[in-house]
């Protein structure tokens, strides 16, 4: 920067590249089997339905679709979101729905509206890397909330009254969490909401994976239990196509004016053409037939990875087969460092995401996230075998005595 006239804002120092995006660049190399990206399978994209909807939108409302649109979003799409959520037990009006440019923008708007420099923000341990990136430029003080295989611990939430007084909100993913894949059961949801209400701690509930369950639908949302104290984020990326960049925020009425102003300042509105196309696709129940095909595909891939992990990972490795979503969360035995081993894994032809990227503090270096949805079951087996080979080689080298 010594030869530039530009001076960066202090917040720019808190902006860091996504390790996932950097790894994805590596996976573009020929011959790499990627277990890294949180990308939905392109085999699930409803290409023909999109083609037909695009033709219809351009035929019926071309001028409206290609013109500037309202900042709130396309009215019929907002109404569809509200009706869908209400059918699942939430209490939402279309006036509370803001269509965003992907749910990632929703996270940015949350940070912009609610976070001051030095304000505490609570996150799960571990949590979604993209949320940490979205909130970080607004300079919060992240506080990790301890959890187990069922989700954040209610007593750890209650402790925030003392550990993080004035905490602005807790960010939580109840359904098939990224990165752990865990789903919060009914009793834990009740306890989490009760603990949050007990200390007047608002919740930001992110639900990009909730429709991707395999055997049993997840329990009702946190928002359905505490509507006035919860911001709810959803996405069309995992059930239609991420290239459309369509998500939504459902906010309590008191917050909506500021969210709308923040949205207007960011990009005026989410592309109206995309919104009309998506509404045309989904308005007559298309997702009721489409999503089960995604679940069936992903379940087969989940089963393939579970089998491969059992066969190839070193003894002492820990994981749970997820009940939905897109990820396995693996903890390697003592002596392994997932980040340090990534280069060797890529050299062997397989990539993953080291788990330490998902921690606000004190990362567990033995963890890794493995995505199972972009490879065939056969490719998954091969990829995990390659990974197991790298891990066994490291284990063998560690056990060998130093050469005198």
C-alpha positions as a Markdown table, in Angstrom:
| # | Residue | x | y | z |
|---|---|---|---|---|
| 1 | Unk | 0.0 | 0.0 | 0.0 |
| 2 | Unk | 3.0 | 2.3 | 0.2 |
| 3 | Unk | 2.6 | 3.7 | -3.4 |
| 4 | Unk | -1.1 | 4.2 | -3.3 |
| 5 | Unk | -3.0 | 7.4 | -2.4 |
| 6 | Unk | -5.9 | 5.4 | -0.9 |
| 7 | Unk | -6.5 | 5.1 | 2.8 |
| 8 | Unk | -8.6 | 2.1 | 3.9 |
| 9 | Unk | -11.3 | 2.4 | 6.5 |
| 10 | Unk | -10.5 | 0.7 | 9.8 |
| 11 | Unk | -13.3 | -1.8 | 9.2 |
| 12 | Unk | -11.5 | -3.1 | 6.0 |
| 13 | Unk | -8.9 | -4.6 | 8.3 |
| 14 | Unk | -11.7 | -6.9 | 9.6 |
| 15 | Unk | -12.5 | -8.2 | 6.1 |
| 16 | Unk | -10.8 | -11.4 | 5.3 |
| 17 | Unk | -11.0 | -13.8 | 2.4 |
| 18 | Unk | -13.3 | -16.8 | 2.8 |
| 19 | Unk | -11.1 | -19.9 | 3.2 |
| 20 | Unk | -13.9 | -21.9 | 1.5 |
| 21 | Unk | -13.7 | -19.6 | -1.6 |
| 22 | Unk | -10.0 | -19.9 | -1.7 |
| 23 | Unk | -10.2 | -23.7 | -1.5 |
| 24 | Unk | -12.8 | -23.7 | -4.3 |
| 25 | Unk | -10.2 | -22.1 | -6.5 |
| 26 | Unk | -7.9 | -25.0 | -5.9 |
| 27 | Unk | -10.7 | -27.5 | -6.6 |
| 28 | Unk | -11.0 | -26.1 | -10.1 |
| 29 | Unk | -7.8 | -27.9 | -10.9 |
| 30 | Unk | -8.3 | -31.0 | -13.0 |
| 31 | Unk | -8.5 | -34.2 | -11.1 |
| 32 | Unk | -9.4 | -32.7 | -7.7 |
| 33 | Unk | -12.4 | -34.4 | -5.9 |
| 34 | Unk | -13.9 | -31.7 | -3.8 |
| 35 | Unk | -15.6 | -32.3 | -0.5 |
| 36 | Unk | -15.1 | -28.6 | 0.3 |
| 37 | Unk | -17.7 | -26.4 | -1.2 |
| 38 | Unk | -21.2 | -25.9 | 0.3 |
| 39 | Unk | -22.6 | -25.9 | -3.2 |
| 40 | Unk | -25.9 | -27.6 | -4.0 |
| 41 | Unk | -25.7 | -30.3 | -6.7 |
| 42 | Unk | -26.3 | -28.9 | -10.2 |
| 43 | Unk | -28.2 | -32.1 | -10.9 |
| 44 | Unk | -31.0 | -30.6 | -8.8 |
| 45 | Unk | -31.4 | -27.3 | -10.7 |
| 46 | Unk | -34.9 | -27.2 | -12.4 |
| 47 | Unk | -33.6 | -26.0 | -15.7 |
| 48 | Unk | -36.7 | -26.7 | -17.8 |
| 49 | Unk | -39.0 | -25.1 | -15.3 |
| 50 | Unk | -36.7 | -22.0 | -15.2 |
| 51 | Unk | -36.7 | -21.9 | -19.0 |
| 52 | Unk | -40.5 | -22.0 | -19.2 |
| 53 | Unk | -40.9 | -19.4 | -16.5 |
| 54 | Unk | -38.4 | -17.1 | -18.1 |
| 55 | Unk | -40.3 | -17.3 | -21.4 |
| 56 | Unk | -43.6 | -16.6 | -19.7 |
| 57 | Unk | -42.3 | -13.6 | -17.7 |
| 58 | Unk | -40.8 | -12.1 | -20.8 |
| 59 | Unk | -44.0 | -12.7 | -22.8 |
| 60 | Unk | -46.5 | -11.5 | -20.2 |
| 61 | Unk | -44.7 | -8.7 | -18.2 |
| 62 | Unk | -41.4 | -7.8 | -20.0 |
| 63 | Unk | -41.4 | -4.1 | -19.2 |
| 64 | Unk | -42.2 | -4.6 | -15.6 |
| 65 | Unk | -39.7 | -7.5 | -15.2 |
| 66 | Unk | -36.8 | -5.5 | -16.7 |
| 67 | Unk | -37.6 | -2.2 | -14.9 |
| 68 | Unk | -36.5 | -1.0 | -11.4 |
| 69 | Unk | -38.6 | -2.7 | -8.8 |
| 70 | Unk | -39.7 | -2.1 | -5.2 |
| 71 | Unk | -37.1 | -2.3 | -2.5 |
| 72 | Unk | -39.3 | -4.6 | -0.4 |
| 73 | Unk | -39.5 | -7.2 | -3.2 |
| 74 | Unk | -42.0 | -8.6 | -5.6 |
| 75 | Unk | -45.4 | -8.5 | -3.8 |
| 76 | Unk | -46.7 | -12.0 | -4.9 |
| 77 | Unk | -43.3 | -13.6 | -3.9 |
| 78 | Unk | -43.4 | -11.9 | -0.5 |
| 79 | Unk | -47.0 | -13.2 | 0.0 |
| 80 | Unk | -45.9 | -16.7 | -1.0 |
| 81 | Unk | -43.1 | -16.6 | 1.6 |
| 82 | Unk | -45.4 | -15.4 | 4.3 |
| 83 | Unk | -48.1 | -18.1 | 3.4 |
| 84 | Unk | -45.5 | -20.9 | 3.4 |
| 85 | Unk | -44.0 | -19.9 | 6.7 |
| 86 | Unk | -47.5 | -19.5 | 8.3 |
| 87 | Unk | -48.3 | -23.1 | 7.2 |
| 88 | Unk | -45.3 | -24.2 | 9.3 |
| 89 | Unk | -46.5 | -22.5 | 12.4 |
| 90 | Unk | -45.0 | -19.0 | 12.1 |
| 91 | Unk | -47.0 | -15.8 | 12.4 |
| 92 | Unk | -45.9 | -13.7 | 9.5 |
| 93 | Unk | -47.4 | -11.0 | 7.2 |
| 94 | Unk | -46.0 | -10.1 | 3.8 |
| 95 | Unk | -45.2 | -6.7 | 5.2 |
| 96 | Unk | -42.5 | -8.4 | 7.3 |
| 97 | Unk | -40.8 | -10.1 | 4.4 |
| 98 | Unk | -37.9 | -8.4 | 2.6 |
| 99 | Unk | -36.5 | -10.1 | -0.5 |
| 100 | Unk | -32.7 | -10.0 | -0.4 |
| 101 | Unk | -29.9 | -10.7 | -2.9 |
| 102 | Unk | -29.2 | -14.1 | -1.3 |
| 103 | Unk | -29.5 | -14.8 | 2.4 |
| 104 | Unk | -25.9 | -13.6 | 2.7 |
| 105 | Unk | -27.2 | -10.1 | 2.1 |
| 106 | Unk | -29.7 | -10.7 | 4.9 |
| 107 | Unk | -26.8 | -11.3 | 7.3 |
| 108 | Unk | -25.1 | -8.1 | 6.2 |
| 109 | Unk | -28.3 | -6.2 | 6.8 |
| 110 | Unk | -28.6 | -7.7 | 10.2 |
| 111 | Unk | -25.0 | -6.5 | 11.0 |
| 112 | Unk | -25.6 | -3.0 | 9.5 |
| 113 | Unk | -28.9 | -2.4 | 11.4 |
| 114 | Unk | -28.1 | -4.0 | 14.8 |
| 115 | Unk | -24.3 | -4.0 | 15.4 |
| 116 | Unk | -22.2 | -1.2 | 16.8 |
| 117 | Unk | -18.4 | -1.3 | 17.2 |
| 118 | Unk | -17.6 | -3.1 | 20.4 |
| 119 | Unk | -21.1 | -4.5 | 20.8 |
| 120 | Unk | -21.3 | -8.2 | 21.9 |
| 121 | Unk | -22.8 | -10.7 | 19.4 |
| 122 | Unk | -23.3 | -14.3 | 20.3 |
| 123 | Unk | -22.6 | -17.2 | 17.9 |
| 124 | Unk | -22.7 | -21.0 | 18.2 |
| 125 | Unk | -19.4 | -22.9 | 18.6 |
| 126 | Unk | -18.7 | -23.6 | 15.8 |
| 127 | Unk | -20.8 | -21.4 | 13.4 |
| 128 | Unk | -21.3 | -20.5 | 9.8 |
| 129 | Unk | -18.1 | -18.8 | 8.4 |
| 130 | Unk | -20.2 | -16.5 | 6.1 |
| 131 | Unk | -22.0 | -15.1 | 9.1 |
| 132 | Unk | -18.7 | -14.2 | 10.9 |
| 133 | Unk | -17.6 | -12.6 | 7.7 |
| 134 | Unk | -20.8 | -10.6 | 7.3 |
| 135 | Unk | -20.9 | -9.3 | 10.9 |
| 136 | Unk | -17.1 | -8.7 | 11.3 |
| 137 | Unk | -16.9 | -5.3 | 9.4 |
| 138 | Unk | -19.4 | -3.8 | 11.9 |
| 139 | Unk | -16.8 | -4.6 | 14.6 |
| 140 | Unk | -18.7 | -6.7 | 17.1 |
| 141 | Unk | -17.1 | -8.6 | 19.9 |
| 142 | Unk | -18.0 | -12.2 | 19.2 |
| 143 | Unk | -18.9 | -14.4 | 22.1 |
| 144 | Unk | -19.0 | -18.2 | 21.5 |
| 145 | Unk | -21.8 | -20.1 | 23.0 |
| 146 | Unk | -20.9 | -23.7 | 24.0 |
| 147 | Unk | -23.0 | -26.5 | 22.6 |
| 148 | Unk | -23.2 | -30.2 | 22.1 |
| 149 | Unk | -24.5 | -32.5 | 19.4 |
| 150 | Unk | -28.0 | -31.1 | 19.9 |
| 151 | Unk | -27.2 | -27.5 | 19.6 |
| 152 | Unk | -26.3 | -24.6 | 21.9 |
| 153 | Unk | -26.5 | -25.2 | 25.6 |
| 154 | Unk | -29.4 | -23.3 | 27.3 |
| 155 | Unk | -27.2 | -22.7 | 30.4 |
| 156 | Unk | -24.5 | -21.2 | 28.2 |
| 157 | Unk | -27.1 | -18.8 | 26.7 |
| 158 | Unk | -28.2 | -17.8 | 30.2 |
| 159 | Unk | -24.6 | -17.1 | 31.2 |
| 160 | Unk | -24.4 | -14.4 | 28.5 |
| 161 | Unk | -26.1 | -12.1 | 30.9 |
| 162 | Unk | -22.8 | -12.0 | 32.8 |
| 163 | Unk | -20.3 | -12.9 | 30.1 |
| 164 | Unk | -21.7 | -10.5 | 27.4 |
| 165 | Unk | -23.9 | -7.9 | 28.9 |
| 166 | Unk | -25.8 | -5.9 | 26.3 |
| 167 | Unk | -25.4 | -8.7 | 23.7 |
| 168 | Unk | -27.3 | -7.5 | 20.6 |
| 169 | Unk | -28.4 | -11.0 | 19.4 |
| 170 | Unk | -27.5 | -14.6 | 19.1 |
| 171 | Unk | -27.0 | -16.1 | 15.6 |
| 172 | Unk | -28.2 | -19.7 | 15.4 |
| 173 | Unk | -28.9 | -22.3 | 12.7 |
| 174 | Unk | -31.3 | -24.9 | 14.2 |
| 175 | Unk | -31.6 | -27.1 | 11.1 |
| 176 | Unk | -28.7 | -29.2 | 9.7 |
| 177 | Unk | -26.2 | -26.5 | 10.8 |
| 178 | Unk | -23.3 | -25.4 | 8.7 |
| 179 | Unk | -20.8 | -26.7 | 9.5 |
| 180 | Unk | -21.8 | -29.5 | 12.0 |
| 181 | Unk | -24.9 | -30.8 | 10.2 |
| 182 | Unk | -26.7 | -31.1 | 13.6 |
| 183 | Unk | -30.4 | -30.5 | 14.0 |
| 184 | Unk | -31.9 | -29.0 | 17.2 |
| 185 | Unk | -34.6 | -31.3 | 18.6 |
| 186 | Unk | -37.9 | -30.0 | 20.0 |
| 187 | Unk | -36.9 | -30.0 | 23.7 |
| 188 | Unk | -33.7 | -28.1 | 23.0 |
| 189 | Unk | -35.5 | -25.5 | 20.9 |
| 190 | Unk | -37.9 | -24.8 | 23.7 |
| 191 | Unk | -35.1 | -24.5 | 26.2 |
| 192 | Unk | -33.0 | -22.2 | 23.9 |
| 193 | Unk | -35.9 | -19.9 | 23.3 |
| 194 | Unk | -36.7 | -19.9 | 27.1 |
| 195 | Unk | -33.1 | -19.1 | 27.9 |
| 196 | Unk | -33.0 | -16.3 | 25.4 |
| 197 | Unk | -36.3 | -14.8 | 26.6 |
| 198 | Unk | -35.0 | -15.1 | 30.2 |
| 199 | Unk | -32.2 | -12.6 | 29.4 |
| 200 | Unk | -34.1 | -10.6 | 26.7 |
| 201 | Unk | -31.6 | -11.8 | 24.1 |
| 202 | Unk | -33.0 | -11.5 | 20.5 |
| 203 | Unk | -32.3 | -14.4 | 18.1 |
| 204 | Unk | -31.3 | -14.4 | 14.4 |
| 205 | Unk | -32.4 | -17.7 | 13.0 |
| 206 | Unk | -30.8 | -18.8 | 9.7 |
| 207 | Unk | -32.6 | -21.6 | 7.9 |
| 208 | Unk | -31.1 | -22.3 | 4.4 |
| 209 | Unk | -31.2 | -26.1 | 4.9 |
| 210 | Unk | -34.5 | -26.8 | 6.7 |
| 211 | Unk | -36.2 | -28.3 | 3.6 |
| 212 | Unk | -33.4 | -30.8 | 3.0 |
| 213 | Unk | -34.4 | -33.4 | 5.6 |
| 214 | Unk | -34.1 | -37.1 | 4.8 |
| 215 | Unk | -36.3 | -39.0 | 7.1 |
| 216 | Unk | -38.1 | -36.6 | 9.4 |
| 217 | Unk | -39.1 | -33.0 | 9.1 |
| 218 | Unk | -37.4 | -30.7 | 11.7 |
| 219 | Unk | -39.4 | -29.3 | 14.5 |
| 220 | Unk | -41.0 | -25.8 | 14.1 |
| 221 | Unk | -38.8 | -22.8 | 14.0 |
| 222 | Unk | -37.5 | -20.7 | 16.9 |
| 223 | Unk | -39.4 | -17.8 | 15.3 |
| 224 | Unk | -42.7 | -19.6 | 15.7 |
| 225 | Unk | -42.1 | -19.6 | 19.4 |
| 226 | Unk | -40.9 | -16.0 | 19.8 |
| 227 | Unk | -41.9 | -14.0 | 16.8 |
| 228 | Unk | -41.3 | -10.5 | 18.2 |
| 229 | Unk | -37.8 | -11.5 | 19.4 |
| 230 | Unk | -36.6 | -13.4 | 16.3 |
| 231 | Unk | -35.3 | -12.4 | 12.9 |
| 232 | Unk | -35.7 | -15.3 | 10.4 |
| 233 | Unk | -33.6 | -15.7 | 7.3 |
| 234 | Unk | -34.4 | -18.0 | 4.4 |
| 235 | Unk | -33.1 | -18.8 | 0.9 |
| 236 | Unk | -34.1 | -20.2 | -2.5 |
| 237 | Unk | -30.5 | -21.2 | -3.2 |
| 238 | Unk | -30.6 | -24.7 | -1.8 |
| 239 | Unk | -34.0 | -25.7 | -3.2 |
| 240 | Unk | -33.8 | -24.0 | -6.7 |
| 241 | Unk | -30.5 | -22.5 | -7.7 |
| 242 | Unk | -27.9 | -20.3 | -6.0 |
| 243 | Unk | -27.1 | -18.4 | -9.2 |
| 244 | Unk | -30.5 | -16.6 | -8.8 |
| 245 | Unk | -29.2 | -15.0 | -5.6 |
| 246 | Unk | -32.6 | -14.9 | -3.9 |
| 247 | Unk | -33.2 | -15.0 | -0.1 |
| 248 | Unk | -35.4 | -13.2 | 2.4 |
| 249 | Unk | -35.5 | -11.7 | 5.8 |
| 250 | Unk | -38.5 | -11.9 | 8.0 |
| 251 | Unk | -38.2 | -9.2 | 10.7 |
| 252 | Unk | -40.5 | -8.0 | 13.5 |
| 253 | Unk | -42.5 | -5.0 | 12.4 |
| 254 | Unk | -40.5 | -2.6 | 14.6 |
| 255 | Unk | -37.3 | -3.4 | 12.7 |
| 256 | Unk | -38.6 | -3.5 | 9.1 |
| 257 | Unk | -38.3 | 0.3 | 8.3 |
| 258 | Unk | -34.6 | 0.2 | 9.1 |
| 259 | Unk | -34.0 | -3.0 | 7.3 |
| 260 | Unk | -35.7 | -1.5 | 4.2 |
| 261 | Unk | -33.5 | 1.6 | 4.5 |
| 262 | Unk | -30.4 | -0.5 | 4.8 |
| 263 | Unk | -31.5 | -2.5 | 1.7 |
| 264 | Unk | -32.2 | 0.6 | -0.3 |
| 265 | Unk | -28.7 | 2.0 | 0.5 |
| 266 | Unk | -27.1 | -1.3 | -0.4 |
| 267 | Unk | -28.5 | -2.0 | -3.9 |
| 268 | Unk | -32.0 | -0.4 | -4.2 |
| 269 | Unk | -33.7 | -3.8 | -4.7 |
| 270 | Unk | -33.1 | -7.4 | -5.5 |
| 271 | Unk | -33.3 | -8.2 | -9.3 |
| 272 | Unk | -37.0 | -8.0 | -10.1 |
| 273 | Unk | -36.7 | -10.3 | -13.1 |
| 274 | Unk | -35.3 | -13.1 | -11.0 |
| 275 | Unk | -38.0 | -12.6 | -8.4 |
| 276 | Unk | -40.8 | -12.9 | -11.1 |
| 277 | Unk | -39.2 | -16.0 | -12.6 |
| 278 | Unk | -38.9 | -17.7 | -9.3 |
| 279 | Unk | -42.5 | -16.9 | -8.4 |
| 280 | Unk | -43.7 | -18.2 | -11.7 |
| 281 | Unk | -41.9 | -21.5 | -11.0 |
| 282 | Unk | -43.1 | -22.0 | -7.4 |
| 283 | Unk | -46.5 | -20.4 | -7.3 |
| 284 | Unk | -48.5 | -23.6 | -8.1 |
| 285 | Unk | -46.7 | -26.0 | -5.8 |
| 286 | Unk | -43.7 | -26.9 | -7.9 |
| 287 | Unk | -41.5 | -27.2 | -4.8 |
| 288 | Unk | -43.8 | -29.9 | -3.3 |
| 289 | Unk | -42.7 | -32.2 | -6.1 |
| 290 | Unk | -39.2 | -30.9 | -6.6 |
| 291 | Unk | -37.7 | -30.9 | -3.1 |
| 292 | Unk | -38.4 | -34.6 | -2.4 |
| 293 | Unk | -36.2 | -35.4 | -5.4 |
| 294 | Unk | -33.4 | -33.4 | -3.9 |
| 295 | Unk | -33.8 | -35.2 | -0.6 |
| 296 | Unk | -33.6 | -38.6 | -2.2 |
| 297 | Unk | -30.4 | -37.7 | -4.1 |
| 298 | Unk | -28.7 | -36.2 | -1.0 |
| 299 | Unk | -29.8 | -39.1 | 1.2 |
| 300 | Unk | -28.0 | -41.6 | -1.1 |
| 301 | Unk | -24.9 | -39.4 | -1.1 |
| 302 | Unk | -25.1 | -39.1 | 2.7 |
| 303 | Unk | -25.2 | -42.8 | 3.0 |
| 304 | Unk | -22.3 | -43.3 | 0.7 |
| 305 | Unk | -20.2 | -40.9 | 2.7 |
| 306 | Unk | -21.2 | -42.5 | 6.0 |
| 307 | Unk | -20.0 | -45.9 | 4.7 |
| 308 | Unk | -16.8 | -44.5 | 3.3 |
| 309 | Unk | -15.9 | -42.7 | 6.5 |
| 310 | Unk | -16.4 | -45.9 | 8.4 |
| 311 | Unk | -14.1 | -47.8 | 6.1 |
| 312 | Unk | -11.3 | -45.3 | 5.6 |
| 313 | Unk | -10.9 | -42.8 | 8.5 |
| 314 | Unk | -8.4 | -43.7 | 11.2 |
| 315 | Unk | -9.6 | -45.2 | 14.5 |
| 316 | Unk | -10.7 | -42.6 | 17.0 |
| 317 | Unk | -12.2 | -40.3 | 14.4 |
| 318 | Unk | -15.6 | -38.9 | 15.4 |
| 319 | Unk | -18.7 | -37.9 | 13.4 |
| 320 | Unk | -22.4 | -38.2 | 13.2 |
| 321 | Unk | -24.4 | -39.0 | 10.1 |
| 322 | Unk | -26.5 | -35.9 | 9.5 |
| 323 | Unk | -30.3 | -36.2 | 9.3 |
| 324 | Unk | -30.4 | -33.7 | 6.5 |
| 325 | Unk | -28.5 | -30.8 | 4.9 |
| 326 | Unk | -25.2 | -31.1 | 3.1 |
| 327 | Unk | -22.3 | -31.7 | 5.5 |
| 328 | Unk | -20.5 | -34.1 | 7.7 |
| 329 | Unk | -18.5 | -32.7 | 10.6 |
| 330 | Unk | -15.5 | -34.8 | 11.4 |
| 331 | Unk | -13.1 | -34.6 | 14.4 |
| 332 | Unk | -9.8 | -36.4 | 13.9 |
| 333 | Unk | -7.9 | -38.2 | 16.6 |
| 334 | Unk | -5.3 | -36.4 | 18.8 |
| 335 | Unk | -2.2 | -35.4 | 16.9 |
| 336 | Unk | -4.0 | -34.3 | 13.7 |
| 337 | Unk | -4.2 | -30.8 | 12.4 |
| 338 | Unk | -6.7 | -30.5 | 9.6 |
| 339 | Unk | -5.4 | -27.2 | 8.2 |
| 340 | Unk | -1.8 | -28.4 | 8.1 |
| 341 | Unk | -2.8 | -31.5 | 6.2 |
| 342 | Unk | -4.9 | -29.8 | 3.6 |
| 343 | Unk | -1.9 | -29.3 | 1.2 |
| 344 | Unk | -1.1 | -33.0 | 1.3 |
| 345 | Unk | -4.8 | -33.9 | 0.7 |
| 346 | Unk | -5.0 | -31.6 | -2.4 |
| 347 | Unk | -1.8 | -33.1 | -3.7 |
| 348 | Unk | -3.4 | -36.5 | -3.3 |
| 349 | Unk | -6.5 | -35.3 | -5.2 |
| 350 | Unk | -9.0 | -34.5 | -2.6 |
| 351 | Unk | -10.1 | -31.2 | -0.9 |
| 352 | Unk | -12.0 | -30.4 | 2.3 |
| 353 | Unk | -12.6 | -27.4 | 4.6 |
| 354 | Unk | -10.5 | -27.3 | 7.8 |
| 355 | Unk | -12.9 | -26.8 | 10.7 |
| 356 | Unk | -11.0 | -24.0 | 12.4 |
| 357 | Unk | -12.4 | -21.5 | 10.0 |
| 358 | Unk | -15.8 | -21.9 | 11.6 |
| 359 | Unk | -14.8 | -20.7 | 15.1 |
| 360 | Unk | -15.0 | -17.2 | 16.5 |
| 361 | Unk | -12.5 | -18.1 | 19.2 |
| 362 | Unk | -10.3 | -21.1 | 20.2 |
| 363 | Unk | -10.7 | -23.3 | 17.1 |
| 364 | Unk | -10.6 | -27.0 | 17.3 |
| 365 | Unk | -7.8 | -27.8 | 14.8 |
| 366 | Unk | -8.7 | -31.5 | 14.6 |
| 367 | Unk | -12.0 | -30.8 | 12.8 |
| 368 | Unk | -13.0 | -30.7 | 9.2 |
| 369 | Unk | -16.2 | -30.1 | 7.2 |
| 370 | Unk | -17.0 | -32.6 | 4.3 |
| 371 | Unk | -19.7 | -31.8 | 1.8 |
| 372 | Unk | -21.3 | -34.8 | 0.2 |
| 373 | Unk | -23.8 | -33.4 | -2.4 |
| 374 | Unk | -21.7 | -32.5 | -5.5 |
| 375 | Unk | -20.1 | -35.9 | -6.1 |
| 376 | Unk | -21.6 | -39.3 | -7.0 |
| 377 | Unk | -21.6 | -42.0 | -4.4 |
| 378 | Unk | -18.8 | -43.7 | -6.3 |
| 379 | Unk | -16.8 | -40.5 | -6.3 |
| 380 | Unk | -17.5 | -39.9 | -2.6 |
| 381 | Unk | -16.1 | -43.4 | -1.9 |
| 382 | Unk | -13.0 | -42.6 | -3.9 |
| 383 | Unk | -12.5 | -39.2 | -2.4 |
| 384 | Unk | -12.8 | -40.4 | 1.2 |
| 385 | Unk | -10.4 | -43.3 | 0.4 |
| 386 | Unk | -7.9 | -40.7 | -0.8 |
| 387 | Unk | -8.4 | -38.7 | 2.4 |
| 388 | Unk | -8.0 | -41.7 | 4.5 |
| 389 | Unk | -4.7 | -42.5 | 2.8 |
| 390 | Unk | -3.4 | -39.0 | 3.6 |
| 391 | Unk | -4.4 | -39.4 | 7.2 |
| 392 | Unk | -3.0 | -42.8 | 7.6 |
| 393 | Unk | 0.3 | -41.7 | 6.0 |
| 394 | Unk | 0.5 | -38.8 | 8.5 |
| 395 | Unk | -0.3 | -41.2 | 11.4 |
| 396 | Unk | 2.5 | -43.6 | 10.3 |
| 397 | Unk | 5.0 | -40.8 | 10.0 |
| 398 | Unk | 4.1 | -39.5 | 13.4 |
| 399 | Unk | 4.7 | -42.9 | 14.9 |
| 400 | Unk | 8.1 | -43.4 | 13.3 |
| 401 | Unk | 11.1 | -42.6 | 15.6 |
| 402 | Unk | 13.4 | -39.8 | 14.5 |
| 403 | Unk | 16.3 | -41.0 | 12.4 |
| 404 | Unk | 19.5 | -40.6 | 14.5 |
